[in-house]
Amino acid sequence: MMGATFRSRGERFGRTAFRGLAAVVAMLLGVTVLTGCPGPKSKVMAVGRGVVGASPFSRVLLGADLAMSAVDALSGGDKSGNTPGLYGGSRKKVTCLKDQLVDFLKDPGNSDKAKAWAKVQRIEVDQIEKFIDDLTPVVLRNPTLVKNHNYRKGKAVPYEALLEAGIAVLIDLFGRPVVKCNCGNPLAAPDHGIDEVEVDFGKGRTRTWKGDYDKDKVVTVKQPEDSSSLEKVALVDVDAPDRGIERPVGTDGGQDTALPADPDAETAGDVTVPDVLGNSLDEATGRLEDEGFVVETVEVPADGAATGTVVGQEPAGGGTAAAGATVTLHVAAEDSTQPPEDGVLVPDLAGRPVPEAFAELEALGLTPVYGPDSAQSATALVQQTDPAAGSSVAPGATVTVTAAEEAPGDPGAGDGNQEPDGTADAG
């Protein structure tokens, strides 16, 4: 009986002790949650510029990374894929060989790789060419957290990676990096944020990251909230970091246009407007468009300026205007009072005596002749010419003059002040 009592008490003690231990564990877990103590972090591999990796999809280089030491990184955090200036680009260097990537994946010898690659991109193998055609080559401006994929034993093996700024990638229609250019590895969104990971930079020869590391500059790229696709990508120009590039989606750089400033809103500012007064319209337009301005023109009276010369501009040269602003040029219109360089203007001879008209035309190097119905006396007055007054003709051209005798009683057309003969005003 006592044995039974002892066992019963022992069992109760054991159960009580277990409950007490469970309560302590729960309390400790609660303290962990309340105090925000972090759990174990996921490891990510740091991948430096120029590194292909041990098990890439392609060992044949399909692109080239670029140095970004002269380009200021953006602030870190989650970024929408349509953020202006999120990526860089070059108008001088090719960073991604899309056609070669397509050829590589279409090669029958790489059919298993093509299947694994397409699976990561969530497309069918026969959609690969169209998918790649829509991608746009850029370089990372910031260290960027992604899910990279090696190729082993017929499968794409995922691992989270931090790609160094300057690595060339292809971005999709939403601005997300989906291919690492130099080796063709497919990329996807990471499973963790930067605060949830621990970056492994390696040691000695395994350390491929050569630049500085600033956790506050790490970005992850998200699809735009409105799910709108891009038509053009605004890039910082890695060869001239104070300027930008506008690249149509799906193009390789051959259709780029210059932007006057880094398109990133964190660094963009007003641009100095060139002073183009006195320039030809073509020259002025070129200078302004090189700075990224939009040019509009308005013709104004020449006032002695050569035709096509810029005689005014808004805003004025030397001032500043927002990147991409419109500059209106006032351009001298053709001056009808000045002969063109390669022609002679027919003078206005109406009302002039024929001898005077002929003499003036000959002095200009033109050949005057009477019209078929023209009076030909010395007192006849010019009615019209063909070509008409103000017309531009070639030197030596023929000008047909039509004249008529002054009607009786009509005041002379000479100075307009003659009185009719014998009809003096009696007052």
Salt bridges, closest charged atoms under 4 A:
GLU129 OE1 - LYS106 NZ 3.13
ASP134 OD2 - LYS130 NZ 2.49
GLU160 OE1 - HIS192 ND1 2.64
GLU164 OE2 - ARG49 NH1 3.42
ASP172 OD2 - ARG176 NH2 2.86
ASP191 OD1 - LYS147 NZ 3.17
ASP195 OD1 - LYS215 NZ 3.26
ASP239 OD1 - LYS93 NZ 2.59
GLU246 OE1 - LYS232 NZ 3.53
ASP256 OD2 - ARG247 NH2 2.85
ASP262 OD2 - ARG141 NH2 2.65
GLU266 OE2 - LYS79 NZ 3.65
GLU291 OE2 - ARG243 NH2 3.29
GLU314 OE2 - HIS330 NE2 3.57
GLU356 OE1 - ARG352 NE 3.23
GLU360 OE1 - ARG352 NH2 3.00
